[in-house]
């Protein structure tokens, strides 16, 4: 349960209610499923305490997600890995199901925490995931050598799109700070686990 309650449907203004409706439709389209519990749009309901901020955040995310210089598979990998590093349970639950619904196998989801050693991802995908890890660290750890390798594989437009997407992913800290948990989009299926600081390999989580 989140640390504060979101704005209920019956207490929301007309614009916020419209956003809620479109968000629920969008989630169903992306995931092919209903949430197992809750509304499935808890982050938006909390953002709704500040409707102008919610609107601005939505416009920014929408503009970035309309980028079309990077293929969808790579963008989904980048976003899911970024969310894993932040430890956003809501995002990982949702993102795992979006990836699965768009064609990712369970094996690919299970291998994401150790992508560097996996044969399921291309060298180009592994490089983009290396960049994701470097960008999402605090402080950012993008070295000149890593960026030079990225420039060999991606155009300037693609580099901007990838980095902008990671900026959007960084907004997932909002969800983590408010303790917004899983909505059960991946209920009973493979779900990429949060990347918890530990000396041991990250566990593979399945939502029961």
N, CA and C atoms as a LAMMPS dump frame, in Angstrom:
ITEM: TIMESTEP
0
ITEM: NUMBER OF ATOMS
624
ITEM: BOX BOUNDS ff ff ff
-5.0000000000000000e+02 5.0000000000000000e+02
-5.0000000000000000e+02 5.0000000000000000e+02
-5.0000000000000000e+02 5.0000000000000000e+02
ITEM: ATOMS id mol type element x y z
1 1 1 N 0.848 -1.202 0
2 1 2 C 0 0 0
3 1 3 C 0.877 1.243 0
4 2 1 N 0.523 2.197 -0.834
5 2 2 C 1.317 3.414 -0.935
6 2 3 C 1.268 4.21 0.366
7 3 1 N 2.269 5.061 0.557
8 3 2 C 2.402 5.816 1.808
9 3 3 C 1.372 6.922 1.946
10 4 1 N 0.795 7.369 0.845
11 4 2 C -0.348 8.281 0.903
12 4 3 C -1.398 7.776 -0.078
13 5 1 N -2.647 8.154 0.146
14 5 2 C -3.716 7.757 -0.76
15 5 3 C -3.74 8.682 -1.97
16 6 1 N -4.102 8.122 -3.096
17 6 2 C -4.288 8.93 -4.284
18 6 3 C -5.628 9.651 -4.245
19 7 1 N -5.888 10.45 -5.254
20 7 2 C -7.157 11.173 -5.35
21 7 3 C -8.213 10.208 -5.893
22 8 1 N -9.275 9.924 -5.138
23 8 2 C -10.3 8.993 -5.611
24 8 3 C -11.031 9.552 -6.837
25 9 1 N -11.575 8.655 -7.634
26 9 2 C -12.309 9.039 -8.835
27 9 3 C -13.405 10.054 -8.527
28 10 1 N -14.159 9.806 -7.447
29 10 2 C -15.311 10.668 -7.155
30 10 3 C -14.92 12.019 -6.575
31 11 1 N -13.625 12.194 -6.247
32 11 2 C -13.166 13.487 -5.74
33 11 3 C -12.287 14.228 -6.746
34 12 1 N -12.062 13.624 -7.886
35 12 2 C -11.197 14.214 -8.904
36 12 3 C -11.983 15.172 -9.788
37 13 1 N -11.276 16.182 -10.314
38 13 2 C -11.88 17.097 -11.26
39 13 3 C -12.1 16.426 -12.609
40 14 1 N -12.81 17.093 -13.519
41 14 2 C -13.142 16.463 -14.812
42 14 3 C -11.922 16.093 -15.646
43 15 1 N -10.882 16.924 -15.643
44 15 2 C -9.683 16.621 -16.432
45 15 3 C -8.97 15.401 -15.856
46 16 1 N -8.869 15.358 -14.528
47 16 2 C -8.208 14.22 -13.885
48 16 3 C -8.988 12.939 -14.132
49 17 1 N -10.312 13.014 -14.054
50 17 2 C -11.127 11.812 -14.331
51 17 3 C -10.915 11.325 -15.76
52 18 1 N -10.766 12.275 -16.684
53 18 2 C -10.507 11.91 -18.077
54 18 3 C -9.151 11.217 -18.211
55 19 1 N -8.15 11.748 -17.503
56 19 2 C -6.823 11.126 -17.505
57 19 3 C -6.91 9.707 -16.955
58 20 1 N -7.634 9.535 -15.86
59 20 2 C -7.795 8.199 -15.277
60 20 3 C -8.365 7.229 -16.315
61 21 1 N -9.404 7.665 -17.024
62 21 2 C -10.061 6.791 -17.995
63 21 3 C -9.107 6.379 -19.106
64 22 1 N -8.364 7.345 -19.647
65 22 2 C -7.436 7.039 -20.725
66 22 3 C -6.272 6.181 -20.237
67 23 1 N -5.829 6.414 -19.01
68 23 2 C -4.737 5.618 -18.462
69 23 3 C -5.162 4.162 -18.293
70 24 1 N -6.363 3.929 -17.806
71 24 2 C -6.835 2.547 -17.637
72 24 3 C -6.928 1.844 -18.986
73 25 1 N -7.428 2.541 -19.987
74 25 2 C -7.504 1.959 -21.326
75 25 3 C -6.111 1.662 -21.866
76 26 1 N -5.192 2.602 -21.638
77 26 2 C -3.824 2.42 -22.117
78 26 3 C -3.139 1.238 -21.465
79 27 1 N -3.35 1.068 -20.155
80 27 2 C -2.752 -0.058 -19.441
81 27 3 C -3.27 -1.383 -19.984
82 28 1 N -4.58 -1.459 -20.242
83 28 2 C -5.17 -2.696 -20.772
84 28 3 C -4.581 -3.013 -22.146
85 29 1 N -4.4 -1.994 -22.972
86 29 2 C -3.849 -2.206 -24.308
87 29 3 C -2.399 -2.667 -24.247
88 30 1 N -1.602 -2.051 -23.359
89 30 2 C -0.184 -2.384 -23.254
90 30 3 C 0.062 -3.756 -22.648
91 31 1 N -0.756 -4.123 -21.673
92 31 2 C -0.509 -5.349 -20.925
93 31 3 C -1.366 -6.527 -21.378
94 32 1 N -2.517 -6.241 -21.967
95 32 2 C -3.443 -7.313 -22.313
96 32 3 C -4.124 -7.921 -21.108
97 33 1 N -3.981 -7.276 -19.94
98 33 2 C -4.547 -7.824 -18.701
99 33 3 C -5.094 -6.692 -17.831
100 34 1 N -5.939 -7.076 -16.91
101 34 2 C -6.365 -6.165 -15.857
102 34 3 C -5.436 -6.333 -14.662
103 35 1 N -5.252 -5.303 -13.841
104 35 2 C -4.446 -5.488 -12.627
105 35 3 C -5.117 -6.486 -11.694
106 36 1 N -4.312 -7.227 -10.972
107 36 2 C -4.856 -8.222 -10.045
108 36 3 C -5.462 -7.548 -8.818
109 37 1 N -4.937 -6.385 -8.468
110 37 2 C -5.469 -5.658 -7.322
111 37 3 C -5.194 -4.176 -7.486
112 38 1 N -6.057 -3.37 -6.903
113 38 2 C -5.933 -1.921 -7.035
114 38 3 C -6.425 -1.443 -8.393
115 39 1 N -6.251 -0.179 -8.638
116 39 2 C -6.718 0.428 -9.885
117 39 3 C -5.757 0.188 -11.044
118 40 1 N -4.48 -0.097 -10.725
119 40 2 C -3.467 -0.239 -11.761
120 40 3 C -2.873 1.078 -12.208
121 41 1 N -3.409 2.185 -11.714
122 41 2 C -2.869 3.508 -12.085
123 41 3 C -2.536 4.322 -10.826
124 42 1 N -2.086 3.639 -9.786
125 42 2 C -1.827 4.305 -8.502
126 42 3 C -0.872 5.492 -8.605
127 43 1 N 0.218 5.414 -9.383
128 43 2 C 1.094 6.593 -9.474
129 43 3 C 0.37 7.84 -9.98
130 44 1 N -0.484 7.659 -10.971
131 44 2 C -1.226 8.8 -11.523
132 44 3 C -2.185 9.363 -10.477
133 45 1 N -2.784 8.486 -9.698
134 45 2 C -3.716 8.948 -8.665
135 45 3 C -3.003 9.776 -7.598
136 46 1 N -1.737 9.452 -7.332
137 46 2 C -0.973 10.267 -6.377
138 46 3 C -0.511 11.565 -7.029
139 47 1 N -0.052 11.495 -8.275
140 47 2 C 0.291 12.727 -9.001
141 47 3 C -0.9 13.686 -9.035
142 48 1 N -2.114 13.147 -9.014
143 48 2 C -3.326 13.964 -9.146
144 48 3 C -3.532 14.932 -7.986
145 49 1 N -2.782 14.785 -6.904
146 49 2 C -2.831 15.796 -5.842
147 49 3 C -2.262 17.125 -6.348
148 50 1 N -1.487 17.06 -7.439
149 50 2 C -0.936 18.255 -8.086
150 50 3 C -1.271 18.146 -9.586
151 51 1 N -2.502 18.502 -9.98
152 51 2 C -2.94 18.283 -11.368
153 51 3 C -2.067 18.954 -12.419
154 52 1 N -1.565 20.144 -12.16
155 52 2 C -0.721 20.818 -13.146
156 52 3 C 0.592 20.06 -13.328
157 53 1 N 1.162 19.574 -12.231
158 53 2 C 2.383 18.766 -12.329
159 53 3 C 2.095 17.468 -13.067
160 54 1 N 0.964 16.84 -12.762
161 54 2 C 0.575 15.604 -13.427
162 54 3 C 0.472 15.823 -14.931
163 55 1 N -0.139 16.917 -15.325
164 55 2 C -0.298 17.224 -16.746
165 55 3 C 1.042 17.452 -17.432
166 56 1 N 1.906 18.222 -16.781
167 56 2 C 3.221 18.51 -17.366
168 56 3 C 4.058 17.242 -17.475
169 57 1 N 3.995 16.419 -16.443
170 57 2 C 4.735 15.16 -16.456
171 57 3 C 4.239 14.259 -17.585
172 58 1 N 2.929 14.212 -17.754
173 58 2 C 2.351 13.394 -18.804
174 58 3 C 2.739 13.865 -20.197
175 59 1 N 2.777 15.176 -20.399
176 59 2 C 3.164 15.721 -21.704
177 59 3 C 4.623 15.407 -22.017
178 60 1 N 5.477 15.527 -21.008
179 60 2 C 6.895 15.212 -21.206
180 60 3 C 7.083 13.742 -21.553
181 61 1 N 6.442 12.875 -20.762
182 61 2 C 6.558 11.447 -21.037
183 61 3 C 6.02 11.117 -22.425
184 62 1 N 4.891 11.711 -22.772
185 62 2 C 4.291 11.443 -24.073
186 62 3 C 5.197 11.841 -25.216
187 63 1 N 5.836 13.005 -25.084
188 63 2 C 6.733 13.483 -26.139
189 63 3 C 7.924 12.547 -26.307
190 64 1 N 8.495 12.106 -25.194
191 64 2 C 9.655 11.21 -25.269
192 64 3 C 9.257 9.862 -25.855
193 65 1 N 8.118 9.341 -25.447
194 65 2 C 7.697 8.01 -25.896
195 65 3 C 7.284 7.99 -27.362
196 66 1 N 7.06 9.152 -27.946
197 66 2 C 6.737 9.209 -29.369
198 66 3 C 7.987 9.137 -30.241
199 67 1 N 9.164 9.155 -29.626
200 67 2 C 10.395 9.023 -30.397
201 67 3 C 10.386 7.734 -31.193
202 68 1 N 10.878 7.78 -32.421
203 68 2 C 10.798 6.589 -33.276
204 68 3 C 12.108 6.254 -33.971
205 69 1 N 13.225 6.716 -33.399
206 69 2 C 14.524 6.375 -34.001
207 69 3 C 15.125 5.105 -33.406
208 70 1 N 14.557 4.634 -32.307
209 70 2 C 15.046 3.431 -31.622
210 70 3 C 13.933 2.396 -31.639
211 71 1 N 14.268 1.133 -31.934
212 71 2 C 13.234 0.105 -32.024
213 71 3 C 12.613 -0.177 -30.663
214 72 1 N 11.36 -0.608 -30.691
215 72 2 C 10.586 -0.782 -29.468
216 72 3 C 11.189 -1.82 -28.538
217 73 1 N 11.713 -2.898 -29.083
218 73 2 C 12.304 -3.926 -28.224
219 73 3 C 13.427 -3.337 -27.38
220 74 1 N 14.301 -2.558 -28.005
221 74 2 C 15.422 -1.99 -27.265
222 74 3 C 14.932 -0.993 -26.229
223 75 1 N 13.948 -0.185 -26.58
224 75 2 C 13.419 0.781 -25.61
225 75 3 C 12.796 0.071 -24.409
226 76 1 N 12.1 -1.027 -24.658
227 76 2 C 11.492 -1.76 -23.55
228 76 3 C 12.549 -2.38 -22.643
229 77 1 N 13.612 -2.913 -23.239
230 77 2 C 14.714 -3.447 -22.439
231 77 3 C 15.333 -2.36 -21.567
232 78 1 N 15.6 -1.209 -22.167
233 78 2 C 16.219 -0.095 -21.454
234 78 3 C 15.335 0.354 -20.302
235 79 1 N 14.055 0.494 -20.576
236 79 2 C 13.146 0.985 -19.539
237 79 3 C 13.022 -0.012 -18.388
238 80 1 N 12.92 -1.289 -18.726
239 80 2 C 12.772 -2.294 -17.675
240 80 3 C 14.033 -2.379 -16.825
241 81 1 N 15.2 -2.314 -17.459
242 81 2 C 16.451 -2.357 -16.699
243 81 3 C 16.592 -1.125 -15.815
244 82 1 N 16.227 0.043 -16.335
245 82 2 C 16.285 1.26 -15.526
246 82 3 C 15.381 1.181 -14.315
247 83 1 N 14.178 0.663 -14.522
248 83 2 C 13.244 0.513 -13.401
249 83 3 C 13.766 -0.477 -12.372
250 84 1 N 14.443 -1.519 -12.849
251 84 2 C 15.023 -2.499 -11.93
252 84 3 C 16.046 -1.842 -11.02
253 85 1 N 16.867 -0.959 -11.59
254 85 2 C 17.907 -0.318 -10.79
255 85 3 C 17.331 0.62 -9.733
256 86 1 N 16.215 1.269 -10.068
257 86 2 C 15.568 2.149 -9.096
258 86 3 C 14.871 1.334 -8.004
259 87 1 N 14.427 0.14 -8.37
260 87 2 C 13.723 -0.698 -7.404
261 87 3 C 12.24 -0.405 -7.328
262 88 1 N 11.675 0.12 -8.435
263 88 2 C 10.247 0.456 -8.465
264 88 3 C 9.441 -0.809 -8.723
265 89 1 N 8.786 -1.336 -7.698
266 89 2 C 8.041 -2.584 -7.822
267 89 3 C 6.86 -2.44 -8.772
268 90 1 N 6.175 -1.318 -8.718
269 90 2 C 5.033 -1.084 -9.614
270 90 3 C 5.496 -1.1 -11.072
271 91 1 N 6.617 -0.436 -11.342
272 91 2 C 7.126 -0.35 -12.712
273 91 3 C 7.586 -1.712 -13.227
274 92 1 N 8.224 -2.495 -12.369
275 92 2 C 8.73 -3.801 -12.79
276 92 3 C 7.587 -4.779 -13.053
277 93 1 N 6.58 -4.737 -12.225
278 93 2 C 5.388 -5.557 -12.442
279 93 3 C 4.749 -5.19 -13.779
280 94 1 N 4.525 -3.912 -13.996
281 94 2 C 3.915 -3.444 -15.239
282 94 3 C 4.832 -3.702 -16.432
283 95 1 N 6.1 -3.31 -16.299
284 95 2 C 7.038 -3.432 -17.406
285 95 3 C 7.278 -4.866 -17.835
286 96 1 N 7.32 -5.793 -16.878
287 96 2 C 7.509 -7.202 -17.217
288 96 3 C 6.354 -7.7 -18.078
289 97 1 N 5.125 -7.305 -17.728
290 97 2 C 3.968 -7.756 -18.5
291 97 3 C 3.903 -7.067 -19.863
292 98 1 N 4.285 -5.789 -19.933
293 98 2 C 4.319 -5.108 -21.232
294 98 3 C 5.296 -5.809 -22.166
295 99 1 N 6.475 -6.137 -21.639
296 99 2 C 7.472 -6.836 -22.452
297 99 3 C 6.95 -8.198 -22.891
298 100 1 N 6.356 -8.938 -21.966
299 100 2 C 5.83 -10.261 -22.299
300 100 3 C 4.723 -10.143 -23.355
301 101 1 N 3.856 -9.148 -23.207
302 101 2 C 2.745 -8.956 -24.132
303 101 3 C 3.213 -8.535 -25.522
304 102 1 N 4.425 -7.983 -25.588
305 102 2 C 4.947 -7.542 -26.89
306 102 3 C 5.893 -8.574 -27.508
307 103 1 N 6.049 -9.733 -26.848
308 103 2 C 6.802 -10.806 -27.474
309 103 3 C 8.033 -11.305 -26.752
310 104 1 N 8.389 -10.7 -25.63
311 104 2 C 9.531 -11.194 -24.866
312 104 3 C 9.199 -12.55 -24.25
313 105 1 N 10.191 -13.411 -24.2
314 105 2 C 10.01 -14.71 -23.552
315 105 3 C 10.294 -14.586 -22.056
316 106 1 N 9.805 -15.565 -21.298
317 106 2 C 10.128 -15.606 -19.87
318 106 3 C 11.631 -15.717 -19.666
319 107 1 N 12.296 -16.47 -20.55
320 107 2 C 13.742 -16.649 -20.43
321 107 3 C 14.471 -15.316 -20.555
322 108 1 N 14.009 -14.457 -21.461
323 108 2 C 14.645 -13.145 -21.615
324 108 3 C 14.444 -12.291 -20.373
325 109 1 N 13.251 -12.342 -19.799
326 109 2 C 13.003 -11.581 -18.573
327 109 3 C 13.875 -12.096 -17.426
328 110 1 N 13.995 -13.405 -17.33
329 110 2 C 14.807 -13.994 -16.267
330 110 3 C 16.29 -13.662 -16.423
331 111 1 N 16.733 -13.47 -17.657
332 111 2 C 18.14 -13.21 -17.926
333 111 3 C 18.508 -11.74 -17.81
334 112 1 N 17.522 -10.847 -17.765
335 112 2 C 17.835 -9.415 -17.761
336 112 3 C 18.755 -8.995 -16.615
337 113 1 N 18.569 -9.507 -15.385
338 113 2 C 19.481 -9.092 -14.311
339 113 3 C 20.938 -9.451 -14.572
340 114 1 N 21.185 -10.467 -15.418
341 114 2 C 22.557 -10.856 -15.749
342 114 3 C 22.756 -10.842 -17.258
343 115 1 N 22.266 -9.774 -17.857
344 115 2 C 22.275 -9.654 -19.321
345 115 3 C 23.666 -9.785 -19.928
346 116 1 N 24.683 -9.314 -19.227
347 116 2 C 26.037 -9.292 -19.793
348 116 3 C 26.542 -10.689 -20.105
349 117 1 N 26.093 -11.692 -19.351
350 117 2 C 26.543 -13.06 -19.561
351 117 3 C 25.557 -13.874 -20.401
352 118 1 N 24.472 -13.248 -20.834
353 118 2 C 23.415 -13.973 -21.524
354 118 3 C 23.635 -14.008 -23.035
355 119 1 N 23.214 -15.108 -23.647
356 119 2 C 23.262 -15.23 -25.109
357 119 3 C 21.947 -14.795 -25.747
358 120 1 N 21.001 -14.337 -24.932
359 120 2 C 19.68 -13.973 -25.449
360 120 3 C 19.606 -12.535 -25.943
361 121 1 N 20.653 -11.761 -25.671
362 121 2 C 20.667 -10.362 -26.083
363 121 3 C 21.828 -10.121 -27.035
364 122 1 N 21.61 -9.265 -28.025
365 122 2 C 22.659 -8.952 -28.982
366 122 3 C 23.725 -8.073 -28.336
367 123 1 N 24.886 -7.974 -28.987
368 123 2 C 25.949 -7.107 -28.469
369 123 3 C 25.475 -5.66 -28.41
370 124 1 N 24.685 -5.251 -29.373
371 124 2 C 24.165 -3.87 -29.392
372 124 3 C 23.216 -3.64 -28.214
373 125 1 N 22.371 -4.62 -27.935
374 125 2 C 21.472 -4.509 -26.792
375 125 3 C 22.252 -4.484 -25.487
376 126 1 N 23.283 -5.317 -25.378
377 126 2 C 24.103 -5.327 -24.169
378 126 3 C 24.796 -3.983 -23.96
379 127 1 N 25.258 -3.367 -25.039
380 127 2 C 25.889 -2.057 -24.935
381 127 3 C 24.885 -1.028 -24.427
382 128 1 N 23.674 -1.051 -24.983
383 128 2 C 22.644 -0.107 -24.532
384 128 3 C 22.285 -0.343 -23.067
385 129 1 N 22.302 -1.597 -22.635
386 129 2 C 22.023 -1.896 -21.23
387 129 3 C 23.177 -1.453 -20.339
388 130 1 N 24.427 -1.574 -20.824
389 130 2 C 25.573 -1.026 -20.084
390 130 3 C 25.394 0.476 -19.886
391 131 1 N 24.945 1.143 -20.94
392 131 2 C 24.72 2.597 -20.876
393 131 3 C 23.591 2.909 -19.894
394 132 1 N 22.54 2.093 -19.927
395 132 2 C 21.433 2.266 -18.989
396 132 3 C 21.919 2.195 -17.55
397 133 1 N 22.712 1.179 -17.243
398 133 2 C 23.24 1.01 -15.887
399 133 3 C 24.076 2.223 -15.488
400 134 1 N 24.911 2.7 -16.396
401 134 2 C 25.795 3.833 -16.099
402 134 3 C 25.005 5.117 -15.877
403 135 1 N 23.983 5.338 -16.705
404 135 2 C 23.17 6.552 -16.57
405 135 3 C 22.362 6.534 -15.286
406 136 1 N 21.836 5.358 -14.911
407 136 2 C 20.929 5.282 -13.772
408 136 3 C 21.644 5.233 -12.431
409 137 1 N 22.948 5.055 -12.434
410 137 2 C 23.679 5.077 -11.162
411 137 3 C 23.707 6.494 -10.588
412 138 1 N 23.888 6.577 -9.292
413 138 2 C 24.041 7.87 -8.61
414 138 3 C 25.374 7.881 -7.893
415 139 1 N 26.32 8.754 -8.326
416 139 2 C 26.221 9.656 -9.484
417 139 3 C 26.322 8.892 -10.795
418 140 1 N 25.986 9.581 -11.88
419 140 2 C 26.05 8.976 -13.21
420 140 3 C 27.478 8.523 -13.504
421 141 1 N 27.613 7.335 -14.104
422 141 2 C 28.941 6.753 -14.34
423 141 3 C 29.206 6.486 -15.822
424 142 1 N 28.766 7.392 -16.689
425 142 2 C 29.02 7.241 -18.12
426 142 3 C 30.442 7.715 -18.409
427 143 1 N 31.301 6.799 -18.761
428 143 2 C 32.691 7.148 -19.046
429 143 3 C 32.847 7.582 -20.496
430 144 1 N 33.966 8.219 -20.799
431 144 2 C 34.251 8.602 -22.182
432 144 3 C 34.329 7.369 -23.072
433 145 1 N 34.905 6.297 -22.54
434 145 2 C 35.04 5.066 -23.326
435 145 3 C 33.675 4.469 -23.649
436 146 1 N 32.776 4.431 -22.672
437 146 2 C 31.439 3.897 -22.899
438 146 3 C 30.682 4.755 -23.906
439 147 1 N 30.777 6.062 -23.768
440 147 2 C 30.048 6.935 -24.688
441 147 3 C 30.604 6.813 -26.105
442 148 1 N 31.907 6.626 -26.225
443 148 2 C 32.509 6.444 -27.545
444 148 3 C 31.969 5.175 -28.206
445 149 1 N 31.817 4.127 -27.419
446 149 2 C 31.249 2.886 -27.956
447 149 3 C 29.802 3.091 -28.376
448 150 1 N 29.046 3.858 -27.599
449 150 2 C 27.662 4.153 -27.96
450 150 3 C 27.6 4.926 -29.277
451 151 1 N 28.511 5.862 -29.471
452 151 2 C 28.523 6.657 -30.702
453 151 3 C 28.836 5.806 -31.93
454 152 1 N 29.516 4.697 -31.725
455 152 2 C 29.81 3.797 -32.84
456 152 3 C 28.577 3.011 -33.273
457 153 1 N 27.634 2.826 -32.357
458 153 2 C 26.469 1.98 -32.631
459 153 3 C 25.17 2.758 -32.828
460 154 1 N 25.127 3.982 -32.315
461 154 2 C 23.881 4.742 -32.348
462 154 3 C 24.114 6.133 -32.928
463 155 1 N 23.114 6.638 -33.655
464 155 2 C 23.201 7.988 -34.199
465 155 3 C 22.988 9.01 -33.083
466 156 1 N 23.246 10.265 -33.392
467 156 2 C 23.02 11.324 -32.4
468 156 3 C 21.555 11.372 -31.997
469 157 1 N 20.669 11.206 -32.978
470 157 2 C 19.239 11.229 -32.671
471 157 3 C 18.872 10.075 -31.735
472 158 1 N 19.437 8.914 -31.985
473 158 2 C 19.16 7.757 -31.131
474 158 3 C 19.732 7.94 -29.732
475 159 1 N 20.912 8.527 -29.641
476 159 2 C 21.505 8.784 -28.325
477 159 3 C 20.631 9.72 -27.497
478 160 1 N 20.083 10.738 -28.153
479 160 2 C 19.193 11.66 -27.435
480 160 3 C 17.925 10.936 -27.011
481 161 1 N 17.368 10.122 -27.909
482 161 2 C 16.132 9.409 -27.57
483 161 3 C 16.348 8.438 -26.415
484 162 1 N 17.428 7.683 -26.453
485 162 2 C 17.717 6.725 -25.379
486 162 3 C 17.918 7.437 -24.048
487 163 1 N 18.695 8.511 -24.061
488 163 2 C 18.987 9.227 -22.817
489 163 3 C 17.748 9.935 -22.285
490 164 1 N 16.919 10.453 -23.187
491 164 2 C 15.656 11.075 -22.769
492 164 3 C 14.737 10.03 -22.136
493 165 1 N 14.709 8.818 -22.719
494 165 2 C 13.891 7.76 -22.145
495 165 3 C 14.36 7.419 -20.739
496 166 1 N 15.665 7.389 -20.531
497 166 2 C 16.183 7.115 -19.196
498 166 3 C 15.852 8.241 -18.219
499 167 1 N 15.748 9.459 -18.732
500 167 2 C 15.302 10.573 -17.889
501 167 3 C 13.867 10.34 -17.444
502 168 1 N 13.036 9.841 -18.355
503 168 2 C 11.658 9.499 -17.997
504 168 3 C 11.637 8.368 -16.974
505 169 1 N 12.452 7.347 -17.208
506 169 2 C 12.522 6.22 -16.269
507 169 3 C 12.912 6.71 -14.873
508 170 1 N 13.767 7.712 -14.817
509 170 2 C 14.201 8.242 -13.529
510 170 3 C 13.038 8.793 -12.71
511 171 1 N 11.929 9.145 -13.391
512 171 2 C 10.737 9.59 -12.675
513 171 3 C 10.142 8.466 -11.833
514 172 1 N 10.551 7.224 -12.11
515 172 2 C 10.067 6.104 -11.301
516 172 3 C 10.489 6.234 -9.839
517 173 1 N 11.452 7.075 -9.568
518 173 2 C 11.826 7.326 -8.168
519 173 3 C 10.634 7.873 -7.381
520 174 1 N 9.757 8.582 -8.072
521 174 2 C 8.519 9.077 -7.454
522 174 3 C 7.74 7.901 -6.875
523 175 1 N 7.564 6.855 -7.681
524 175 2 C 6.799 5.686 -7.24
525 175 3 C 7.489 4.975 -6.08
526 176 1 N 8.817 4.825 -6.195
527 176 2 C 9.564 4.142 -5.143
528 176 3 C 9.497 4.915 -3.827
529 177 1 N 9.587 6.249 -3.909
530 177 2 C 9.546 7.07 -2.699
531 177 3 C 8.206 6.962 -1.986
532 178 1 N 7.132 6.842 -2.769
533 178 2 C 5.805 6.739 -2.171
534 178 3 C 5.435 5.294 -1.83
535 179 1 N 6.349 4.364 -2.088
536 179 2 C 6.1 2.971 -1.726
537 179 3 C 4.965 2.351 -2.508
538 180 1 N 4.835 2.72 -3.783
539 180 2 C 3.754 2.176 -4.606
540 180 3 C 4.148 0.765 -5.049
541 181 1 N 3.423 -0.216 -4.583
542 181 2 C 3.762 -1.6 -4.857
543 181 3 C 3.154 -2.124 -6.143
544 182 1 N 3.39 -3.39 -6.394
545 182 2 C 2.892 -4.068 -7.585
546 182 3 C 1.367 -4.026 -7.647
547 183 1 N 0.848 -3.862 -8.875
548 183 2 C -0.597 -3.937 -9.1
549 183 3 C -1.012 -5.317 -9.583
550 184 1 N -0.037 -6.224 -9.739
551 184 2 C -0.356 -7.585 -10.126
552 184 3 C -0.598 -7.786 -11.609
553 185 1 N -0.02 -6.925 -12.45
554 185 2 C -0.13 -7.154 -13.893
555 185 3 C 0.602 -8.44 -14.292
556 186 1 N 1.65 -8.791 -13.536
557 186 2 C 2.407 -10.017 -13.8
558 186 3 C 2.034 -11.133 -12.826
559 187 1 N 0.851 -11.031 -12.253
560 187 2 C 0.406 -12.007 -11.257
561 187 3 C 0.551 -13.434 -11.772
562 188 1 N 1.271 -14.273 -11.024
563 188 2 C 1.421 -15.669 -11.377
564 188 3 C 2.419 -15.943 -12.481
565 189 1 N 3.143 -14.901 -12.93
566 189 2 C 4.079 -15.067 -14.039
567 189 3 C 5.444 -14.489 -13.664
568 190 1 N 6.406 -14.677 -14.543
569 190 2 C 7.753 -14.164 -14.301
570 190 3 C 7.72 -12.64 -14.219
571 191 1 N 8.426 -12.101 -13.243
572 191 2 C 8.533 -10.65 -13.077
573 191 3 C 9.978 -10.32 -12.732
574 192 1 N 10.565 -9.382 -13.456
575 192 2 C 11.938 -8.969 -13.162
576 192 3 C 11.979 -8.37 -11.754
577 193 1 N 12.933 -8.8 -10.913
578 193 2 C 12.985 -8.32 -9.532
579 193 3 C 13.687 -6.968 -9.416
580 194 1 N 13.422 -6.223 -8.346
581 194 2 C 14.208 -5.01 -8.079
582 194 3 C 15.677 -5.353 -7.882
583 195 1 N 16.543 -4.442 -8.219
584 195 2 C 17.983 -4.63 -8.053
585 195 3 C 18.366 -4.094 -6.682
586 196 1 N 18.321 -4.961 -5.698
587 196 2 C 18.634 -4.561 -4.318
588 196 3 C 20.142 -4.56 -4.097
589 197 1 N 20.689 -3.566 -3.399
590 197 2 C 22.12 -3.574 -3.097
591 197 3 C 22.477 -4.786 -2.251
592 198 1 N 23.342 -5.634 -2.764
593 198 2 C 23.739 -6.842 -2.066
594 198 3 C 25.002 -7.385 -2.699
595 199 1 N 25.725 -8.181 -1.951
596 199 2 C 26.923 -8.804 -2.499
597 199 3 C 26.579 -10.079 -3.255
598 200 1 N 25.33 -10.531 -3.102
599 200 2 C 24.881 -11.738 -3.771
600 200 3 C 24.155 -11.377 -5.059
601 201 1 N 24.081 -12.298 -6.037
602 201 2 C 23.308 -12.042 -7.248
603 201 3 C 21.855 -11.736 -6.913
604 202 1 N 21.223 -10.832 -7.662
605 202 2 C 19.832 -10.476 -7.412
606 202 3 C 18.953 -11.701 -7.602
607 203 1 N 18.008 -11.929 -6.682
608 203 2 C 17.127 -13.101 -6.804
609 203 3 C 16.161 -12.935 -7.966
610 204 1 N 15.68 -14.038 -8.489
611 204 2 C 14.655 -14.015 -9.52
612 204 3 C 13.311 -14.147 -8.835
613 205 1 N 12.44 -13.18 -9.088
614 205 2 C 11.159 -13.14 -8.372
615 205 3 C 10.021 -13.603 -9.282
616 206 1 N 9.129 -14.387 -8.712
617 206 2 C 7.88 -14.72 -9.373
618 206 3 C 6.768 -14.275 -8.449
619 207 1 N 5.828 -13.539 -8.997
620 207 2 C 4.712 -13.079 -8.174
621 207 3 C 3.739 -14.225 -8.021
622 208 1 N 3.472 -14.618 -6.808
623 208 2 C 2.608 -15.782 -6.563
624 208 3 C 1.144 -15.441 -6.825
